[in-house]
Amino acid sequence: MPPRLSICIATLNRAAFIGATLESLVRQASEDVEIIVVDGASTDNTADVVRAYQERCATLRYVRLAAKGGVDQDYCRAVELAQGEYVWLFTDDDIVKPDVVAEVLRAIRDGYSLVVVNAEVRSADLSRLLAASRLPFSSDRIYQATANDQDRFLAEIGSYLSFIGGVVIQRSLWAAREKTRFFGTEFVHVGVIFQSPLPGPVLVLARPRIAIRYGNAQWTARFFEIWMFKWPRLIWSFPDFSEWAKRRVTSPEPWRNPGALFLFRARGVYSEMEYRTLIEPHLGSAAARRLARLIARLPGCATNLLASLYAWVRNAGPLAVDLRLSPFDYQRCLRHSE
């Protein structure tokens, strides 16, 4: 009998982390579950780590590609190899909590188009809890296949779905939808989900069952471009959802907001290079260009200190982590000045 659930992982050079991910999954594997790892031509010892877990789990399959294809393409390749009724698009460095696989298996019995699994946020070594829940509600929610509910689903869950590891989707639905035009967005799963309203209801499991390693993303060098351009462009490309719902996820051009530029400067990912290559060509007003360039030149340590005070007041744990990981971390600056 084919498995009911395929856990699909795309990976690249994550030998230091994927073992913990697989350990958390293999412990919960059963004959109803397969695990597929697609390796985008890693140059570290990822293959050795995964093959060690293959010896413990007969339903773990490992495919190493000849060349790097990109995260969107590699997840699609993993789904192509899957045999389950549902596919869980999981990450290569996070971990699941005990019994979550059984919980997901119970959830998919009811035929939802999509099941979303909530997560908590931890430090990159998983030792510190930064946010107890990525979603701001404590009981499960169901969004029906109506225009109003689908709009509400995007508004309330869209930001969380930038994290692919919480997505459990019908494999037949994934196969039927357009994917290639979302290659290169970094969020092919979001394109699949929201390119048109889903044909059936969505279940959101509110209890956090995943631990995210925050600050461990491989796209750190492209952080500014992704969150200021790629993510908003993707969200605002969906024609069947209201402006209200899309604005709840992101403004269409967040790079026009001086406050957003200030926070990205404090994170250490906005400089004159980003200004010249990404911001200046899009700003028509001379005053707006001068302000954006001024923010790009602000003293990093000072902006980091002010942004850290803002994060403390707002109790914004993930932002505080971004600021501590910044090359402008004000505490490091103070130590160096002594």
C-alpha positions in Angstrom: 0.0 0.0 0.0 1.3 3.5 -0.8 2.0 5.8 2.2 -0.6 8.3 3.3 1.9 11.0 4.0 5.2 11.9 2.3 7.5 14.2 4.2 9.5 16.0 1.5 12.8 17.8 2.4 14.9 19.8 0.0 18.5 20.3 1.4 21.8 21.8 0.5 25.0 21.7 2.6 23.1 21.1 5.9 25.1 18.2 7.3 25.4 20.0 10.6 21.6 20.2 11.0 19.8 17.6 8.9 20.7 14.8 11.3 18.7 16.4 14.1 15.8 16.9 11.7 15.8 13.3 10.6 16.2 12.1 14.1 13.0 13.9 15.1 11.1 12.4 12.1 12.5 8.9 12.0 11.5 8.3 15.6 7.9 8.8 14.5 8.0 7.0 11.1 5.5 4.3 10.4 4.3 2.3 7.4 1.9 5.2 6.6 4.8 7.6 6.2 7.7 8.0 3.9 10.5 10.6 4.1 12.1 11.9 0.9 15.3 14.0 0.9 16.3 15.8 -2.3 19.9 17.1 -2.1 20.7 19.9 -4.4 24.3 18.7 -5.0 25.7 19.3 -1.5 29.5 19.6 -1.2 29.6 18.7 2.5 28.9 15.3 4.0 25.1 15.6 3.9 25.0 12.3 1.9 26.7 10.4 4.7 24.4 11.8 7.4 21.3 11.0 5.5 22.4 7.5 4.5 23.1 6.7 8.2 19.4 7.4 8.8 18.4 5.2 5.8 19.8 2.3 7.7 17.3 2.9 10.5 14.3 3.9 8.3 13.2 1.7 5.4 10.9 4.4 4.0 13.5 7.1 3.9 14.6 7.8 0.3 17.6 10.0 -0.6 18.1 11.6 -4.0 21.2 13.6 -4.8 20.9 15.9 -7.8 23.8 16.3 -10.2 23.6 20.1 -10.0 22.0 22.8 -7.8 18.6 23.6 -9.0 17.2 26.0 -6.5 15.0 25.5 -3.4 11.7 25.9 -5.3 12.7 23.4 -8.0 14.1 20.9 -5.4 10.9 20.9 -3.4 8.9 20.3 -6.6 11.3 17.4 -7.4 10.7 15.9 -4.0 6.9 16.0 -4.5 7.3 14.4 -7.9 9.0 11.5 -6.2 6.4 11.3 -3.4 3.7 8.6 -3.3 1.6 9.8 -0.4 -1.9 11.2 -0.6 -0.5 14.3 1.2 2.9 15.8 1.2 4.5 17.7 4.1 7.0 20.2 2.9 9.5 20.1 5.7 12.7 22.1 6.3 16.2 20.6 6.6 17.3 22.1 9.9 14.1 22.4 12.1 12.7 19.6 14.2 9.3 18.2 15.0 8.0 17.5 18.5 6.9 14.1 19.7 3.6 12.6 18.3 3.2 15.3 15.7 3.3 12.9 12.7 0.5 10.9 14.2 -1.4 14.1 14.8 -1.0 15.1 11.1 -2.1 11.6 10.0 -5.3 12.0 12.0 -5.9 15.4 10.5 -5.6 14.4 6.9 -8.2 11.7 7.3 -10.9 14.4 6.9 -9.8 15.4 3.4 -8.7 19.0 3.9 -7.0 20.6 0.9 -4.3 21.9 3.2 -3.2 21.4 6.8 -1.0 24.0 8.4 1.1 23.1 11.4 2.0 25.9 13.8 5.6 26.3 15.2 7.5 27.9 18.0 10.7 29.9 17.4 14.0 29.0 19.0 17.6 30.2 18.8 19.7 28.6 16.1 21.0 26.0 18.5 17.4 25.4 19.8 18.5 26.2 23.4 16.4 29.3 23.9 12.7 29.9 23.3 12.2 33.2 21.4 8.5 32.9 20.6 6.1 30.3 22.0 3.9 30.4 18.9 4.2 31.9 15.5 0.4 32.1 15.3 -1.6 34.3 17.7 -4.3 31.9 18.6 -4.6 28.9 20.8 -7.4 26.7 19.2 -7.5 25.0 15.8 -9.2 26.9 13.0 -10.9 25.7 9.9 -11.2 28.0 6.8 -13.9 26.9 4.4 -13.7 27.0 0.6 -15.6 30.3 0.4 -14.4 33.6 -0.9 -14.6 35.3 2.5 -12.9 32.5 4.4 -10.1 32.2 1.8 -9.5 35.9 2.1 -9.4 35.6 5.9 -7.0 32.6 5.6 -4.6 34.7 3.6 -4.9 37.7 6.0 -4.4 35.6 9.1 -2.1 32.8 8.0 -0.3 34.3 5.0 2.7 35.7 6.9 3.3 32.4 8.7 3.3 30.5 5.5 6.6 32.2 4.5 7.8 29.2 6.6 7.4 26.2 4.3 7.8 23.6 7.1 4.2 24.0 8.3 2.6 23.1 5.0 0.8 19.7 4.5 -1.0 19.7 1.2 -2.9 17.2 -1.0 -0.4 15.8 -3.5 -3.1 15.8 -6.3 -3.8 19.5 -5.6 -0.1 20.3 -5.8 0.3 18.4 -9.0 -2.7 20.2 -10.6 -1.4 23.7 -9.9 1.1 25.9 -11.7 4.5 25.9 -10.2 7.2 26.9 -12.7 6.2 30.6 -12.7 7.0 30.7 -9.0 10.5 29.3 -9.4 13.0 31.8 -8.1 10.6 33.4 -5.7 11.9 31.3 -2.8 8.3 30.5 -1.9 6.9 28.2 -4.5 4.5 26.7 -1.9 2.9 30.0 -1.4 2.4 30.4 -5.1 0.7 27.0 -5.2 -1.6 27.7 -2.3 -2.8 31.2 -3.3 -2.7 31.3 -7.1 -6.4 30.7 -6.8 -8.8 29.8 -3.9 -8.4 26.3 -2.6 -11.1 23.8 -3.6 -11.6 22.5 -0.1 -11.3 23.6 3.5 -8.1 24.3 5.4 -7.2 23.1 8.9 -4.8 25.1 11.0 -3.3 23.2 13.9 -2.8 25.9 16.5 -0.6 24.0 19.0 3.1 24.6 18.1 4.4 21.2 16.9 7.6 22.4 15.2 10.7 24.1 16.6 12.2 26.6 14.2 16.0 27.4 14.3 15.7 31.1 13.9 18.6 33.0 12.3 19.8 29.9 10.5 18.3 30.6 7.0 20.6 30.1 4.0 19.3 33.3 2.4 20.8 35.8 4.9 22.8 37.5 2.2 19.6 38.1 0.2 17.5 39.0 3.2 16.8 42.6 2.0 15.9 41.7 -1.5 13.6 38.8 -0.4 11.6 40.6 2.2 11.5 44.0 0.5 10.9 42.9 -3.1 10.4 39.2 -3.7 7.9 38.4 -1.0 5.6 41.5 -1.5 5.7 41.0 -5.3 4.5 37.4 -4.8 1.7 38.2 -2.4 0.4 41.0 -4.5 0.4 38.8 -7.6 -2.6 36.8 -6.5 -5.7 38.1 -8.4 -8.4 36.4 -6.4 -7.7 37.9 -3.0 -8.7 41.3 -1.7 -6.3 44.2 -1.2 -7.3 44.1 2.5 -6.1 40.5 2.9 -2.8 41.1 1.0 -2.1 44.3 2.9 -2.4 42.3 6.2 0.5 40.2 5.0 2.7 42.9 3.5 2.5 46.3 1.9 3.0 46.2 -1.9 6.3 48.2 -1.7 7.7 48.1 1.8 11.0 49.5 0.6 9.2 52.9 0.4 8.8 53.0 4.2 11.7 54.8 5.9 11.0 52.9 9.1 11.4 49.6 7.4 14.7 50.7 5.8 15.9 51.8 9.3 15.2 48.4 10.8 16.9 46.7 7.9 19.9 49.0 8.3 20.0 48.0 12.0 20.0 44.4 11.0 23.1 45.0 8.9 21.4 44.1 5.5 20.8 47.5 4.1 23.7 49.6 2.9 24.6 51.8 0.0 25.0 48.8 -2.2 21.3 47.8 -1.7 20.4 51.4 -2.1 22.1 51.8 -5.5 21.1 48.4 -6.9 17.5 48.0 -5.5 16.1 51.2 -4.1 17.4 54.1 -6.2 16.1 52.8 -9.6 12.6 52.7 -8.2 12.3 56.1 -6.4 11.2 59.0 -8.5 11.3 61.7 -5.9 14.7 63.3 -5.2 13.7 63.8 -1.5 12.8 60.1 -1.2 16.1 59.1 -2.7 18.0 61.4 -0.4 16.2 60.0 2.7 16.8 56.4 1.6 20.4 57.0 1.0 20.8 58.8 4.3 19.4 55.7 6.1 21.8 53.5 4.2 24.7 55.6 5.6 23.5 55.8 9.2 26.0 54.5 11.9 25.2 50.8 12.2 25.7 50.5 15.9 23.6 53.5 16.8 20.7 52.2 14.6 21.0 48.8 16.1 20.8 50.2 19.6 17.6 52.2 18.8 16.1 49.3 17.0 16.9 47.0 19.9 15.0 49.3 22.3 12.1 49.2 19.9 12.2 45.4 19.8 12.3 45.3 23.6 9.3 47.6 23.9 7.3 45.6 21.3 8.5 42.3 22.8 9.5 41.3 19.2 11.7 38.3 19.9 12.6 37.4 16.3 13.5 41.0 15.5 15.7 41.1 18.6 17.5 38.0 17.4 18.1 39.5 14.0 19.6 42.6 15.7 21.9 40.4 17.8 23.1 38.6 14.8 23.8 41.8 13.0 27.3 42.9 12.3 26.2 46.2 14.0 25.1 44.4 17.3 25.4 47.3 19.7 26.7 45.1 22.6 29.6 44.0 20.4 30.2 47.6 19.5 30.3 48.6 23.2 32.8 45.8 24.0 35.1 46.9 21.1 35.0 50.5 22.3 36.2 49.7 25.8 
